[in-house]
Amino acid sequence: FGALLILDLDHFKTLNDTQGHDVGDRLLLEVAQRLVSNMRKEDIVCRLGGDEFVVLLENLGQDQLHAANQAEAIAEKVRFALNQPYSLNINEAKFQGTTSIGLTLFNGRDASVDMLLKQADVALYQAKGAGRNLVRFFNPAMQAAIDSRMAMEAALRHALNNDEFRLYYQPQVDQYGALIGAEALLRWLPRDRDLIPPAEFIPLAEETGLILPIGQWVLDTACAQLKAWARDPRTQRLQIAVNVSARQFHQPDFVATVQHSLVSSGIDPTRLKLELTESVVLENVDAVISRMQQLNALGVRFCLDDFGTGYSSLSYLKRLPLDQVKIDQSFIRDVTE
């Protein structure tokens, strides 16, 4: 067995940006020297680029568990050595840095170089995601999850370009049972598989930024539906509520994009209601209120969704220009009991 390690200096960019590239270069030289001095003669150390180093450990024995323990011990030894203070002449003060390390085992030539680098890189990002200054082993289950995520992202992009999204309209009624509007519900209907629930693709869309073009499509489609309803006396008074993600709402041009959708569709703006969650509102209350007021001035109305699951303070409700509050179902499911 052997092992491949990828090391990354935590917050190296901050040092470069604040102290200059000459100081960053001195740190890289120090790290390289410490790496080499803490390795065995048969190990190979190289700098992959930037602040990333790669170490190849060979001859770790025939037993997988023993090899894994050896590799982890060497990685921890390296991490400890690189965490010691550095003299970089920054006002004569010592610089304290930390390192994240990802590693993967290999046996013979079963795996390609690219695959090993990919696995170690995945482990490195797991170390960073867990808080940095850690050693993490590659986990095949993690790789499978990442492959699945990449496939889902590619499928999402394909869905956006090939008209695979649909809006369904869930009726909303008043206390007398009269229809007053609907909530637009986004659904993904791939051509080659069953419907994919929003819970499976919305978080990924948020993470990758695809929520922005998807959100714009939802807004435009809902406005087009309102325009169609306006032509029929039976539906011309209905409203449509559209869910807006935090990332979408906080875009600098969000007010302009909503205004463009309103103007291009030619609808009555009071028929459009934007639903925000508490997470959107609490990110920066004053800025959110200002943006809501700008949209209010256009005629757009607002609803707070899932109230009761987050901060749930009545005090900030008084400050927000809301037309409607939706209490989360977990609070009202047993209200009759």
C-alpha positions as a Markdown table, in Angstrom:
| # | Residue | x | y | z |
|---|---|---|---|---|
| 1 | Phe | 0.0 | 0.0 | 0.0 |
| 2 | Gly | 0.9 | 3.6 | -0.5 |
| 3 | Ala | -0.8 | 6.9 | 0.2 |
| 4 | Leu | -1.3 | 10.3 | -1.5 |
| 5 | Leu | -1.6 | 13.4 | 0.6 |
| 6 | Ile | -2.7 | 16.9 | -0.5 |
| 7 | Leu | -2.0 | 19.7 | 1.8 |
| 8 | Asp | -3.5 | 23.2 | 1.7 |
| 9 | Leu | -2.4 | 26.2 | 3.9 |
| 10 | Asp | -5.5 | 27.6 | 5.6 |
| 11 | His | -6.3 | 31.2 | 4.9 |
| 12 | Phe | -3.1 | 31.6 | 2.8 |
| 13 | Lys | -4.9 | 34.1 | 0.5 |
| 14 | Thr | -5.5 | 36.4 | 3.5 |
| 15 | Leu | -1.8 | 36.5 | 4.3 |
| 16 | Asn | -0.9 | 37.2 | 0.7 |
| 17 | Asp | -3.5 | 40.0 | 0.4 |
| 18 | Thr | -2.6 | 41.7 | 3.7 |
| 19 | Gln | 1.2 | 41.2 | 3.9 |
| 20 | Gly | 2.1 | 40.9 | 0.3 |
| 21 | His | 3.3 | 38.2 | -2.0 |
| 22 | Asp | 6.9 | 38.3 | -0.8 |
| 23 | Val | 5.8 | 37.3 | 2.7 |
| 24 | Gly | 3.6 | 34.6 | 1.2 |
| 25 | Asp | 6.5 | 33.3 | -0.8 |
| 26 | Arg | 8.7 | 33.1 | 2.3 |
| 27 | Leu | 5.9 | 31.1 | 4.0 |
| 28 | Leu | 5.8 | 28.7 | 1.0 |
| 29 | Leu | 9.6 | 28.2 | 1.3 |
| 30 | Glu | 9.4 | 27.5 | 5.0 |
| 31 | Val | 6.5 | 25.0 | 4.5 |
| 32 | Ala | 8.5 | 23.2 | 1.8 |
| 33 | Gln | 11.5 | 22.9 | 4.0 |
| 34 | Arg | 9.5 | 21.6 | 7.0 |
| 35 | Leu | 7.7 | 19.1 | 4.7 |
| 36 | Val | 10.9 | 17.6 | 3.4 |
| 37 | Ser | 12.5 | 17.4 | 6.8 |
| 38 | Asn | 9.6 | 15.5 | 8.2 |
| 39 | Met | 9.5 | 12.9 | 5.4 |
| 40 | Arg | 11.2 | 9.5 | 5.0 |
| 41 | Lys | 13.9 | 9.2 | 2.3 |
| 42 | Glu | 11.6 | 7.2 | 0.0 |
| 43 | Asp | 8.7 | 9.8 | 0.1 |
| 44 | Ile | 8.2 | 12.3 | -2.7 |
| 45 | Val | 7.2 | 15.9 | -1.9 |
| 46 | Cys | 6.1 | 18.5 | -4.5 |
| 47 | Arg | 4.3 | 21.7 | -4.8 |
| 48 | Leu | 1.2 | 21.3 | -7.0 |
| 49 | Gly | 0.7 | 25.1 | -7.3 |
| 50 | Gly | -0.3 | 28.1 | -5.2 |
| 51 | Asp | -0.3 | 26.9 | -1.6 |
| 52 | Glu | -1.1 | 23.3 | -2.4 |
| 53 | Phe | 1.5 | 20.6 | -1.8 |
| 54 | Val | 1.4 | 16.9 | -2.6 |
| 55 | Val | 3.2 | 14.1 | -0.8 |
| 56 | Leu | 3.5 | 10.5 | -2.1 |
| 57 | Leu | 4.1 | 7.9 | 0.6 |
| 58 | Glu | 5.2 | 4.4 | -0.6 |
| 59 | Asn | 6.0 | 1.1 | 1.1 |
| 60 | Leu | 3.4 | 1.3 | 3.8 |
| 61 | Gly | 3.1 | -2.5 | 4.0 |
| 62 | Gln | 0.7 | -5.3 | 2.9 |
| 63 | Asp | -2.0 | -4.7 | 5.5 |
| 64 | Gln | -4.6 | -2.0 | 4.7 |
| 65 | Leu | -5.4 | -1.0 | 8.3 |
| 66 | His | -1.7 | -0.8 | 9.2 |
| 67 | Ala | -1.0 | 1.3 | 6.1 |
| 68 | Ala | -3.9 | 3.6 | 6.9 |
| 69 | Asn | -2.6 | 4.1 | 10.5 |
| 70 | Gln | 0.9 | 4.8 | 9.2 |
| 71 | Ala | -0.3 | 7.3 | 6.7 |
| 72 | Glu | -2.5 | 9.1 | 9.2 |
| 73 | Ala | 0.4 | 9.2 | 11.7 |
| 74 | Ile | 2.7 | 10.8 | 9.1 |
| 75 | Ala | -0.1 | 13.2 | 8.1 |
| 76 | Glu | -0.6 | 14.3 | 11.7 |
| 77 | Lys | 3.1 | 14.6 | 12.2 |
| 78 | Val | 3.3 | 16.9 | 9.2 |
| 79 | Arg | 0.2 | 18.9 | 10.3 |
| 80 | Phe | 1.8 | 19.5 | 13.8 |
| 81 | Ala | 5.1 | 20.6 | 12.2 |
| 82 | Leu | 3.4 | 23.0 | 9.8 |
| 83 | Asn | 1.4 | 24.5 | 12.7 |
| 84 | Gln | 4.4 | 25.7 | 14.6 |
| 85 | Pro | 5.1 | 29.5 | 14.4 |
| 86 | Tyr | 7.0 | 31.0 | 11.5 |
| 87 | Ser | 9.5 | 33.9 | 11.5 |
| 88 | Leu | 8.5 | 35.8 | 8.3 |
| 89 | Asn | 9.7 | 39.3 | 9.5 |
| 90 | Ile | 6.2 | 40.6 | 9.8 |
| 91 | Asn | 7.0 | 43.4 | 12.3 |
| 92 | Glu | 9.3 | 40.7 | 14.0 |
| 93 | Ala | 6.1 | 38.9 | 15.1 |
| 94 | Lys | 5.7 | 35.2 | 14.7 |
| 95 | Phe | 3.1 | 34.0 | 12.1 |
| 96 | Gln | 0.9 | 31.1 | 13.2 |
| 97 | Gly | -0.7 | 29.2 | 10.4 |
| 98 | Thr | -2.6 | 25.9 | 10.1 |
| 99 | Thr | -2.9 | 23.2 | 7.4 |
| 100 | Ser | -5.7 | 21.0 | 6.1 |
| 101 | Ile | -4.7 | 17.6 | 4.8 |
| 102 | Gly | -6.6 | 15.1 | 2.6 |
| 103 | Leu | -5.3 | 11.6 | 2.0 |
| 104 | Thr | -6.2 | 8.5 | 0.1 |
| 105 | Leu | -4.7 | 5.0 | 0.1 |
| 106 | Phe | -3.8 | 3.1 | -3.0 |
| 107 | Asn | -2.6 | -0.4 | -3.7 |
| 108 | Gly | -0.3 | -1.0 | -6.7 |
| 109 | Arg | -1.5 | 0.6 | -9.9 |
| 110 | Asp | -5.2 | -0.1 | -9.6 |
| 111 | Ala | -6.2 | 3.6 | -9.6 |
| 112 | Ser | -5.0 | 6.2 | -12.1 |
| 113 | Val | -3.0 | 9.2 | -11.0 |
| 114 | Asp | -5.9 | 11.5 | -11.8 |
| 115 | Met | -8.3 | 9.4 | -9.7 |
| 116 | Leu | -6.0 | 9.5 | -6.7 |
| 117 | Leu | -5.5 | 13.2 | -6.9 |
| 118 | Lys | -9.3 | 13.6 | -7.2 |
| 119 | Gln | -9.8 | 11.4 | -4.1 |
| 120 | Ala | -7.2 | 13.2 | -2.0 |
| 121 | Asp | -8.7 | 16.6 | -3.1 |
| 122 | Val | -12.2 | 15.4 | -2.0 |
| 123 | Ala | -10.8 | 14.4 | 1.4 |
| 124 | Leu | -9.0 | 17.8 | 1.6 |
| 125 | Tyr | -12.3 | 19.7 | 1.1 |
| 126 | Gln | -13.9 | 17.5 | 3.7 |
| 127 | Ala | -11.2 | 18.6 | 6.1 |
| 128 | Lys | -11.8 | 22.2 | 5.2 |
| 129 | Gly | -15.6 | 21.8 | 5.5 |
| 130 | Ala | -15.2 | 20.3 | 9.0 |
| 131 | Gly | -13.4 | 23.4 | 10.3 |
| 132 | Arg | -9.9 | 23.3 | 8.8 |
| 133 | Asn | -6.6 | 22.3 | 10.5 |
| 134 | Leu | -7.6 | 18.6 | 10.2 |
| 135 | Val | -6.6 | 15.4 | 8.5 |
| 136 | Arg | -9.3 | 13.5 | 6.6 |
| 137 | Phe | -9.3 | 10.2 | 4.7 |
| 138 | Phe | -11.0 | 9.8 | 1.4 |
| 139 | Asn | -14.3 | 8.0 | 1.7 |
| 140 | Pro | -15.7 | 6.2 | -1.4 |
| 141 | Ala | -19.3 | 7.0 | -0.2 |
| 142 | Met | -18.4 | 10.6 | -0.2 |
| 143 | Gln | -17.0 | 10.3 | -3.8 |
| 144 | Ala | -20.3 | 8.7 | -4.9 |
| 145 | Ala | -22.2 | 11.5 | -3.3 |
| 146 | Ile | -20.1 | 14.1 | -5.2 |
| 147 | Asp | -20.4 | 12.3 | -8.5 |
| 148 | Ser | -24.2 | 12.2 | -7.9 |
| 149 | Arg | -24.2 | 15.9 | -7.1 |
| 150 | Met | -22.2 | 16.7 | -10.3 |
| 151 | Ala | -24.6 | 14.7 | -12.4 |
| 152 | Met | -27.6 | 16.4 | -10.8 |
| 153 | Glu | -26.0 | 19.8 | -11.5 |
| 154 | Ala | -25.5 | 18.9 | -15.1 |
| 155 | Ala | -29.1 | 17.7 | -15.3 |
| 156 | Leu | -30.4 | 20.9 | -13.7 |
| 157 | Arg | -28.6 | 23.0 | -16.4 |
| 158 | His | -30.1 | 20.7 | -19.0 |
| 159 | Ala | -33.5 | 21.1 | -17.5 |
| 160 | Leu | -33.3 | 24.9 | -17.6 |
| 161 | Asn | -32.3 | 24.9 | -21.3 |
| 162 | Asn | -34.8 | 22.2 | -22.3 |
| 163 | Asp | -38.1 | 23.4 | -20.7 |
| 164 | Glu | -38.3 | 20.6 | -18.1 |
| 165 | Phe | -39.6 | 22.8 | -15.3 |
| 166 | Arg | -43.3 | 23.4 | -14.6 |
| 167 | Leu | -45.3 | 25.6 | -12.3 |
| 168 | Tyr | -48.3 | 24.1 | -10.6 |
| 169 | Tyr | -50.8 | 26.4 | -8.9 |
| 170 | Gln | -52.1 | 25.4 | -5.5 |
| 171 | Pro | -55.4 | 27.2 | -4.8 |
| 172 | Gln | -55.7 | 29.6 | -1.9 |
| 173 | Val | -59.2 | 30.3 | -0.4 |
| 174 | Asp | -60.7 | 32.6 | 2.1 |
| 175 | Gln | -62.6 | 31.7 | 5.3 |
| 176 | Tyr | -65.7 | 31.3 | 3.1 |
| 177 | Gly | -64.1 | 28.9 | 0.7 |
| 178 | Ala | -63.9 | 31.4 | -2.1 |
| 179 | Leu | -60.9 | 31.2 | -4.4 |
| 180 | Ile | -58.6 | 34.2 | -3.9 |
| 181 | Gly | -55.4 | 33.1 | -5.6 |
| 182 | Ala | -52.8 | 30.5 | -5.8 |
| 183 | Glu | -49.2 | 29.7 | -4.8 |
| 184 | Ala | -46.8 | 28.8 | -7.6 |
| 185 | Leu | -45.1 | 25.5 | -6.9 |
| 186 | Leu | -42.0 | 24.6 | -9.0 |
| 187 | Arg | -41.7 | 21.0 | -10.2 |
| 188 | Trp | -39.0 | 19.4 | -12.3 |
| 189 | Leu | -40.2 | 16.8 | -14.8 |
| 190 | Pro | -37.2 | 15.2 | -16.6 |
| 191 | Arg | -38.0 | 13.6 | -19.9 |
| 192 | Asp | -36.2 | 10.4 | -19.0 |
| 193 | Arg | -37.1 | 9.8 | -15.4 |
| 194 | Asp | -39.8 | 10.4 | -12.7 |
| 195 | Leu | -40.6 | 13.8 | -11.2 |
| 196 | Ile | -37.8 | 15.1 | -8.9 |
| 197 | Pro | -39.1 | 16.7 | -5.7 |
| 198 | Pro | -38.0 | 20.3 | -4.9 |
| 199 | Ala | -36.3 | 19.2 | -1.7 |
| 200 | Glu | -33.8 | 17.2 | -3.9 |
| 201 | Phe | -32.8 | 20.0 | -6.3 |
| 202 | Ile | -33.5 | 23.4 | -4.7 |
| 203 | Pro | -30.6 | 23.2 | -2.2 |
| 204 | Leu | -28.2 | 22.3 | -5.0 |
| 205 | Ala | -29.7 | 25.1 | -7.2 |
| 206 | Glu | -29.0 | 27.5 | -4.3 |
| 207 | Glu | -25.5 | 26.3 | -3.8 |
| 208 | Thr | -24.5 | 26.4 | -7.4 |
| 209 | Gly | -26.2 | 29.7 | -8.2 |
| 210 | Leu | -28.6 | 28.1 | -10.6 |
| 211 | Ile | -31.4 | 29.3 | -8.4 |
| 212 | Leu | -31.0 | 32.7 | -10.0 |
| 213 | Pro | -32.0 | 31.8 | -13.6 |
| 214 | Ile | -34.5 | 29.3 | -12.2 |
| 215 | Gly | -36.0 | 31.9 | -10.0 |
| 216 | Gln | -36.2 | 34.3 | -12.9 |
| 217 | Trp | -38.0 | 31.7 | -15.0 |
| 218 | Val | -40.5 | 31.1 | -12.1 |
| 219 | Leu | -41.2 | 34.9 | -11.8 |
| 220 | Asp | -41.6 | 35.4 | -15.6 |
| 221 | Thr | -43.8 | 32.3 | -15.9 |
| 222 | Ala | -46.0 | 33.3 | -13.0 |
| 223 | Cys | -46.4 | 36.8 | -14.5 |
| 224 | Ala | -47.4 | 35.3 | -17.8 |
| 225 | Gln | -50.0 | 33.2 | -16.0 |
| 226 | Leu | -51.4 | 36.3 | -14.3 |
| 227 | Lys | -51.7 | 38.0 | -17.7 |
| 228 | Ala | -53.6 | 35.0 | -19.0 |
| 229 | Trp | -55.9 | 35.0 | -16.0 |
| 230 | Ala | -56.6 | 38.7 | -16.4 |
| 231 | Arg | -58.4 | 38.0 | -19.7 |
| 232 | Asp | -61.0 | 35.9 | -18.0 |
| 233 | Pro | -63.6 | 37.6 | -15.7 |
| 234 | Arg | -63.6 | 34.4 | -13.5 |
| 235 | Thr | -59.9 | 34.6 | -12.7 |
| 236 | Gln | -58.9 | 38.3 | -13.3 |
| 237 | Arg | -58.9 | 39.1 | -9.5 |
| 238 | Leu | -56.7 | 36.2 | -8.5 |
| 239 | Gln | -53.2 | 36.6 | -7.0 |
| 240 | Ile | -50.1 | 34.4 | -7.4 |
| 241 | Ala | -47.6 | 33.9 | -4.6 |
| 242 | Val | -44.1 | 33.2 | -5.7 |
| 243 | Asn | -41.4 | 31.9 | -3.4 |
| 244 | Val | -38.1 | 33.9 | -3.6 |
| 245 | Ser | -34.8 | 32.4 | -2.4 |
| 246 | Ala | -32.4 | 34.3 | -0.1 |
| 247 | Arg | -29.8 | 34.3 | -2.8 |
| 248 | Gln | -32.2 | 35.7 | -5.4 |
| 249 | Phe | -33.7 | 38.4 | -3.1 |
| 250 | His | -30.2 | 39.7 | -2.1 |
| 251 | Gln | -29.0 | 40.2 | -5.7 |
| 252 | Pro | -28.2 | 43.9 | -6.2 |
| 253 | Asp | -30.5 | 44.0 | -9.3 |
| 254 | Phe | -33.4 | 42.1 | -7.8 |
| 255 | Val | -35.8 | 45.1 | -7.7 |
| 256 | Ala | -34.9 | 45.8 | -11.4 |
| 257 | Thr | -35.6 | 42.2 | -12.5 |
| 258 | Val | -39.0 | 42.1 | -10.8 |
| 259 | Gln | -39.9 | 45.5 | -12.4 |
| 260 | His | -38.8 | 44.1 | -15.8 |
| 261 | Ser | -41.0 | 41.0 | -15.4 |
| 262 | Leu | -44.0 | 43.3 | -14.4 |
| 263 | Val | -43.5 | 45.7 | -17.3 |
| 264 | Ser | -42.9 | 43.0 | -19.9 |
| 265 | Ser | -45.9 | 41.0 | -18.9 |
| 266 | Gly | -48.1 | 44.0 | -18.5 |
| 267 | Ile | -49.8 | 42.7 | -15.3 |
| 268 | Asp | -51.4 | 44.5 | -12.4 |
| 269 | Pro | -48.4 | 44.4 | -9.9 |
| 270 | Thr | -50.8 | 44.1 | -6.9 |
| 271 | Arg | -51.7 | 40.6 | -8.2 |
| 272 | Leu | -48.1 | 39.4 | -7.6 |
| 273 | Lys | -47.1 | 38.4 | -4.1 |
| 274 | Leu | -43.5 | 37.4 | -3.1 |
| 275 | Glu | -43.0 | 34.9 | -0.4 |
| 276 | Leu | -39.9 | 35.3 | 1.8 |
| 277 | Thr | -38.7 | 33.0 | 4.6 |
| 278 | Glu | -37.4 | 34.2 | 7.9 |
| 279 | Ser | -33.8 | 33.4 | 6.8 |
| 280 | Val | -34.1 | 36.0 | 4.0 |
| 281 | Val | -35.5 | 38.6 | 6.3 |
| 282 | Leu | -33.1 | 38.2 | 9.2 |
| 283 | Glu | -29.9 | 38.4 | 7.1 |
| 284 | Asn | -29.9 | 42.2 | 7.1 |
| 285 | Val | -33.3 | 43.5 | 8.4 |
| 286 | Asp | -32.7 | 47.2 | 7.5 |
| 287 | Ala | -31.6 | 46.4 | 3.9 |
| 288 | Val | -34.4 | 43.9 | 3.5 |
| 289 | Ile | -37.0 | 46.5 | 4.6 |
| 290 | Ser | -35.6 | 49.0 | 2.2 |
| 291 | Arg | -35.8 | 46.6 | -0.7 |
| 292 | Met | -39.3 | 45.5 | 0.3 |
| 293 | Gln | -40.4 | 49.1 | 0.4 |
| 294 | Gln | -39.0 | 49.7 | -3.2 |
| 295 | Leu | -41.1 | 46.7 | -4.4 |
| 296 | Asn | -44.1 | 47.9 | -2.4 |
| 297 | Ala | -43.9 | 51.1 | -4.3 |
| 298 | Leu | -44.3 | 49.2 | -7.5 |
| 299 | Gly | -47.4 | 47.5 | -6.1 |
| 300 | Val | -45.9 | 44.1 | -5.2 |
| 301 | Arg | -47.1 | 42.5 | -2.0 |
| 302 | Phe | -45.3 | 40.3 | 0.5 |
| 303 | Cys | -45.9 | 37.2 | 2.5 |
| 304 | Leu | -43.7 | 35.8 | 5.2 |
| 305 | Asp | -43.5 | 32.0 | 4.9 |
| 306 | Asp | -42.8 | 29.3 | 7.5 |
| 307 | Phe | -43.2 | 31.7 | 10.5 |
| 308 | Gly | -42.4 | 29.9 | 13.7 |
| 309 | Thr | -39.5 | 27.8 | 12.5 |
| 310 | Gly | -36.8 | 30.4 | 13.0 |
| 311 | Tyr | -36.4 | 33.5 | 15.1 |
| 312 | Ser | -40.2 | 34.0 | 15.1 |
| 313 | Ser | -40.2 | 37.4 | 16.8 |
| 314 | Leu | -43.4 | 39.5 | 16.6 |
| 315 | Ser | -41.3 | 42.6 | 17.1 |
| 316 | Tyr | -39.7 | 42.4 | 13.6 |
| 317 | Leu | -43.0 | 41.6 | 12.1 |
| 318 | Lys | -44.2 | 45.1 | 13.0 |
| 319 | Arg | -41.3 | 46.6 | 11.1 |
| 320 | Leu | -41.8 | 44.6 | 7.9 |
| 321 | Pro | -44.2 | 45.7 | 5.1 |
| 322 | Leu | -46.1 | 42.4 | 5.0 |
| 323 | Asp | -49.5 | 41.6 | 3.7 |
| 324 | Gln | -49.6 | 38.1 | 4.9 |
| 325 | Val | -47.9 | 35.7 | 7.4 |
| 326 | Lys | -48.0 | 32.0 | 7.0 |
| 327 | Ile | -47.6 | 30.1 | 10.3 |
| 328 | Asp | -45.6 | 26.9 | 9.8 |
| 329 | Gln | -47.7 | 23.8 | 9.6 |
| 330 | Ser | -45.9 | 22.2 | 12.6 |
| 331 | Phe | -47.7 | 24.8 | 14.8 |
| 332 | Ile | -51.2 | 24.4 | 13.3 |
| 333 | Arg | -51.3 | 20.7 | 12.4 |
| 334 | Asp | -52.9 | 19.8 | 15.8 |
| 335 | Val | -54.7 | 23.2 | 16.5 |
| 336 | Thr | -58.1 | 21.6 | 16.5 |
| 337 | Glu | -57.0 | 19.2 | 19.3 |
